[in-house]
C-alpha cells in the first residue's frame, strides 16, 4: 500500500506536520492508577446535573423504569450491534415509521403543513438549529440585562454537597450516602435530598450574584406518600394522616429561610408546594406533596393533615 501511494515509510505521511508539533511536550499531571482516574472523572461528572438530579420531561416518563443488565449484554453482542445498526433495514424501517406517525400527529394537532421530528446526522441538526436560532440585537441584550422587580425561585434541595480540595477547581463533590434523609418519589429512582441549608444559600446567592431586591420562594416542599402497606407506617392521629415527617421537613427549611431574612436577604413571600395533593406531571398522583390530603379513591375528598394545622399556626405566630 505504501508503494501504491508513492511513499517509502509510514512516517512520510506526517512530513507536512512541522517536526516541533509532531511530538510536543504536554504539561500532564503525574500518572494515576485506574482507580484514581475513575474517581477524578466521577468528581467531574458529579458536578453536572443529570436527569437523575432534576425533573426531566424528555420521554414522557418512559425513562423511569428498570432495564435488566441482561438486555444490554445481549444487545451489545456482535450478532446484533454494529456501527450501522440504526441504518439496518429492519430497524430503520420501524424508526422511520415512528417518525412519520409522530410528524403526522403533530401536523394534525397544530394545523401546520410540515413538522420536523428527527435527524440521523447530528451535524445537519446542529447546522439547521443554528440557522433557525433567534437573532439577538444589542437592544435585546440591554432589555435582557435590565434590573427585575423581583425573582421567584423554587428551592427544594442541594443537588451536590462539596468540600474543599487541592484539585484545580478547589472543591470536590461528596456523594450522598444511601442513608441520607430524603423524600422519595414512589416507584421511581428519584428523591429530594434533605438539605435545608439550600434555602439559606439559594436565596443568599441571588443577592450576592444579582443584587436582587425582592425574592419569593415560589415552591418548596416534598412528597411524603403514606400508602397502606408501607413497612413501618404509623397509624393516623385523630382520624388524620400522620405526616410528622412533612412537619419536621418544612420546619427545617423555614428555619433556614428565617436565618436568611435575619441576615438581610429580602425574601418577601413563601409558597409551600403544595396546598393539595396534585397530579405530579409524569409521576401522576403518587407523590403526595399536599398539606391537605386528596383521596382520589373516594371522590377526591379533602382531609386536612396535621402539617396543614401546624403550618397555619406557624403563619399566625409570624403575623402576631
N, C-alpha and C positions, 0 to 999 in steps of 0.2 A: 504494500500500500504506500509506503514511504517513497518507493521508486516511482509509483504511478503519479504521485503529486509533485515529484521533482525535488525531493529533499533527501539528505543522507541520514539524518537522525531526528529524533523527536524534538530535541532542543531547538532545532532550526525553526520550528513553528512559533517560537516565542522571541525570535530576534527583533521583531518590531517593538517589543516592550523594552524600554530602556533598562539597562542592567541594574541600575540602582533601585529600580522599582520591582524587580523580579522576586527578590528575597529580602524585603525590608525588615529591619529590627522592629518588632512590635513590643510596645510597653505593656506587657501582660503581667498580671499578678502571679505569684508563685503557684505551681501546680497544686491541685486539690484532689483528694480522693473522690471516688464516685459518690459516696455518702455526703461529703461536704458540698460537692457541686449541686447535688439534688436539693439539699437543704437551702442553699442560696437561691436556687431557681424557685423553690417553693415560697421563700420570703418575697421574692419579686412578684410571683403570681398572686399571693395573698393580698398584695397592695391593690389589686384590681377588684372591682365589684362585678360579680357574675350573676347569672340567672338564679344561682342558689342563694345569693345575698339579697336580691331585690325582687319585687314583684315584676314578673315578666309576662307580657301579653302576646308574645310570639307563640304560635302553635295552639292557641285557644285551650291550653291545659293539657295538650297531648304529651308534653314532656314530663308531667307528673305521674310517672309510672316506673315500675321496676323492670329492667331488662336482664334476664339471667345471663351470666357470664358465658354460658354455652352458645348463646346466639351469636355473640361477637366472635367467638373462637371458630364457629362453623363458617360464618360469612367471610372470614379472612383466609380461608383455605384457597389454594391456587385454583381449584376447580370452579370457584365462584367469583373471586375478586381479581380484577386486573386493573391497570391504569385506565382502561377504556370501558369499565363496567357501566357507567351511566349512558354510554352510547350504544351498548349492545341492543340489537333489535327487540329482544323480548322485554327488556327493562325500559328502554327509551320509549317504546310504544305506549306503555302504561303511563309513563311520566307525561308524555305529550297529550295523552287523553285527559289526564287530570288537569293539566294546564288549560287545555281547551275548555273543559267544563267550567273551570274557575273563571276564565275570561268571559265566557258566555253569561254566567250568573251575574258577574259584576256589571257587565254591559246592560243586562236586563234590569237590574236594580237601580242603576244610576241613569239610564237612558243615554249613555254615551255610545258613540259609534264604535269606538275601539277601546280595549282595556289591555294594558300590558300586564304580564304576570311573572315572567322569569327570564333569566339569561343563563345559558350554559357558560358563556365566555365572560369571565369576570372583568377583563379589560374593557370589553364592549359596554358592560353595565356601568363601569366607572365613568367611561367617556360620555355616555348618554346622560348619566346623572349629573355630571359636571356641566354639560351643555344646557341642561334644563334647570340648573340651580338658580335661585333668585339672585338678581344683581343688586348690590348694595351701593348706595351713594354716600358721600361724606355727610349729607344732611340726615340720611338714615342712621348713620353711626352716632351722630350728635343726639338724635332722638332716643336711640337705644341707651346711650350713656347718661341720659338725663336723670336727675335725682327722682326717687319714687316717694310717694306719700307714706307708704308702709310696706312691709314684707310679711306675707303669710307663709308659714313653713310647717310641714309635717315632721314631727320628731318622734321616732319610735325606739331606735336603738343605735348603738355604735357598731358599725359593720366590722371594725377591726380594733383590736387592742394592740398597742405598740409599746416598745421600751427602747431606751437609748442604746445605741451600739456604736461600734467603731467602723461600721460599713460606710460606703460613700454617701448614703442617704442620711446617715446619722441616727437611724432607727431601724428596728426590725419588727415584723408582725408576730404577735404572740397568739397562737391559735386558741380558740375557745375549747375548753375541756367538755367532753360529752356530759359531764355532771353539772355544767354551768346552768344556773336557773334560767328558764326560758318559758315562753308562752307558745306552745306548738300549734300548728295548723293540723287538724286531724287528717290522717290518711295520706299526707304528703311529706316530703322531706324539706320542710320549711318551718322555721320557728323564729320568734322575736326574742333576741337575747336580752336578758335583764341587765340593762346598763343605764340606770337613772342619770348618771353624770352626763350622758349625751344631751340631756335637757339644758344643763348649765352651759356646757361648752358649745353646743349647737347655737344657742342664742348669743353667747359672747362672741362667737366667730363672726356673726352677721354684723355686729357693731365694730369689731376690730378691723374687718376687711372692707366693709362697705359704708361704715358710719351710718347705719340705718337709724332713722328717727323713731319709728314705731314698729313693733313686732307683734304678730298674732300667731299663736300656736293653733293651726287650723285642724290638726289631727294629732292625737296621742292616746294610746290605749294598748290593748292586746286581746287576743282570742283566748277565752277560758272555757272550753267545752266540758260540760259535766254530764256526759251521756250516761244513762243507766247501764250498768255492767262494767263501768270503768274500774279497774283494780284500785282498791283503797278509797273509793269515792265515799265522802262523808254525807250523812243524811241532811235533809232540809232543816232550816231553822224557822220554826213557827209558820210552816207552810210556804216558806220562801227558799229558793235555791241557795245553798251555802256557797257564796262566791267570795270568801275571805281572801283568796289569792288575788282577786281583782282589786280589793281594797288596799292590801299591802303594796301591790304593784303601783297603783295610782298615787298613793300617799308618798312613796319614794320619789316618783317623778315630780310631783308637785313641790316636794321639799327642795329639790334641786332648782326648780323654777323660782321658788321664793329666794333661794340663795342668789340666783342671777339678778333678780329685781333689787335685792338688798345691795348688790354691787353696782347698781345704776343701770342695768340693762333695761331698756324701755319696752318691756312686754306689756301690752295693753289689753290682751284678751287670751283666753284659753278655751278651746273647744275639745271636749272629750269625744273620742271615737269608740263607741257611738252611743247615742241615747237608746236606740233599739237594736236588737239583733237584726241583721240585714243580709241581703244576698251579696256575698263577697266575690264578685267577678267570677273567675273560672272555678273558684273553690266552693261556690254555692252557699248553702245555709250552714254548713258545719262549723266554720269559725265563728264563735259567738262573742262578738265584741260589745254587746249592749249592756247598759246599766239596767235596762228593762228587758226581761225575757219575752220573746215572741214564740209561742207554742205553735209551730207550723202544723202539728198533727191534730190540733183541736181548734180549728178556725182562727188561727193567728191570735189567740188570746194573749193579752199583755199581762205580765205579772212583775211587779216591782221587786228587784233584787236588793239584798242588804247593801250592796255597793251604791245603789241609787240613793238610799236613805242617808248613807254616810256622806255621799257627795253633796247632797242638798244641805246637810248640817254644816259641812265644811264651807260651802258658799255663804251660808248665813253668818257664820262666825267671821268670815273675811269682811263682810259688809257691815258688821256691827260697829 
